[in-house]
Amino acid sequence: MTFLRRALVPAVGAVLVLLLTSPAALAHDRLKASNPADRAKLKSLETIELEFTSHMQLPTIVLDGPGGKPVPLDKPRVQGNKVFARPTGTVPEGRYRIAWRVVSSDGHPIQGELGFTITAPDPSPSPSEETPAPDPSPSPSEQTTTPESSPEPQPASAQPPSSSPVAATRTDGTSGLPGWLWAALAVVLAGGAAVVLAARRKPRPDRG
């Protein structure tokens, strides 16, 4: 009996140790948290962050955008229990899927997927839609006019003479002869009248 007791006690202790430690020994490393989280809605995406329960090796991350179009990422880097990757371009609105694969500390590869959505940014007024500044100039109703600023009507006599040929025609009843010709005619007529008067005043000779 003493021999059996001495043999059973170590055996039972070994079984108990195996039962208590087997879940931890059989458990694999896993994804603990992520940013973005699965089914999250974001305004933008700058960095993908995956946190695991232990240090990971050989990380691979793939990002698919709307319609399954791949989005370029830089090379994933490992810092402790976390893996990071950044998009190399813009990430427009739409639904996205992250597929990742790493090698755990015990040498077993593990992988998984998660999805998120980039929502449209809040609309902001463009510069062309901004309210224009008020015009500092006074309105027409506020403007005042002075007598000097209003044009005065000119009388008909003040209008400049027309330069048309019709307006240049003489209207004094003459035939339009030059003035010097009229003066010459007046001299000739005056001379003729003087001759006539002198002839009339000359005394006639008496008849014998």
HELIX and SHEET records of a PDB file:
HELIX    1   1 THR A    2  LEU A   26  1                                  25    
HELIX    2   2 PRO A   66  GLY A   68  5                                   3    
HELIX    3   3 PRO A  127  GLU A  129  5                                   3    
HELIX    4   4 ALA A  156  ALA A  158  5                                   3    
HELIX    5   5 GLY A  179  ARG A  201  1                                  23    
SHEET    1   A 4 LEU A  31  ASN A  35  0                                        
SHEET    2   A 4 ILE A  48  PHE A  52 -1                                        
SHEET    3   A 4 LYS A  82  ALA A  85 -1                                        
SHEET    4   A 4 ARG A  77  GLN A  79 -1                                        
SHEET    1   B 5 ALA A  40  LEU A  42  0                                        
SHEET    2   B 5 PRO A 109  ILE A 118  1                                        
SHEET    3   B 5 GLY A  94  VAL A 103 -1                                        
SHEET    4   B 5 GLN A  57  ASP A  64 -1                                        
SHEET    5   B 5 PRO A  70  VAL A  71 -1                                        
END                                                                             
